[in-house]
Amino acid sequence: MTHSPQSGSSETPALRAEGLTRRFGEQVAVDGVDFTVGQAEIFGFLGPNGAGKSTTARMLTGFLPPTAGRAWVAGIDVNLQPSAARLRIGVVPEEANVYADLSVRQNVLLMAELHGVAKVERERRCMELLDTFDLRERAAQKGRQLSKGLRQRLMLCMALVSEPQILFLDEPTSGLDVASTRMIREVISRMNRERGMTVFLTTHNMDEADQLCHRVAIIDRGRLAAIDTPAALRARVDARRSVVVKFAGPGATPAELLPNLDLEVEAAVDGWRVFSPEPGPLAQHIAARTVALGLRIESLNTVSPTLQEVFVSITGAAHGRA
């Protein structure tokens, strides 16, 4: 069965933050954050370093009490019932802290026991997850013998063995090899699609958020700067829409191609990228102008802004806060 996110549904949200605030002395790390995450939604939480991403996640998971505000997990108040809330979540921190002296299999079985998984179920779930993450042949290896990518896969097994309603991932693919990154993204997407698992994903990786997330929130200096679907956020940055023209053979200079048009132009391979809030008419103009100059076009494409460009636009990361 394929699940779809329920962010607009009347049923209880998977996550809810209301006025969530955290101060460390005089520093305000998170400042009155409000949002909901729907059931079966992959929700991306993006922001520059120090913006409040991890602090927000730690409050949602009950590992850090808020200075003010409230948080709910599956309708459970995290502050009032932290143990009950944690039974519904799985957490994968950025640094994979597996038990170094236990084997891969023992790590997963221990986590299953700690979460109260019935003894008859532990082994089945364990081996199923080791198969999913291509770790079965390493079941007897100690945690300390694993590479970073393999430790991260093991952390996911440990988080998923309790079959949580909500999975929290903090920079899950940061610094990983290509194979582990691809596998982790594919499994996250499949767990969400087939089992309806909600995912709260903090990441710096714009491509990752664009590929995986139904919605993303951008936090900057402790406050939410934007929250919407990746496509809707890209649509906000109309000025970064563009046309990329590549020539077959000799090309034209920007002045020859766009006489009397004051537009931003960047060099592209064998051509130019021209920025305009109206790329359709611009593409037509470029095509006509190229014909008039007696040149040949190899390709002519309109391009939407990337999520990275949206992020920079909203947070001002271009001014040294990337």
Disulfide bonds with the S-S distance in Angstrom:
none
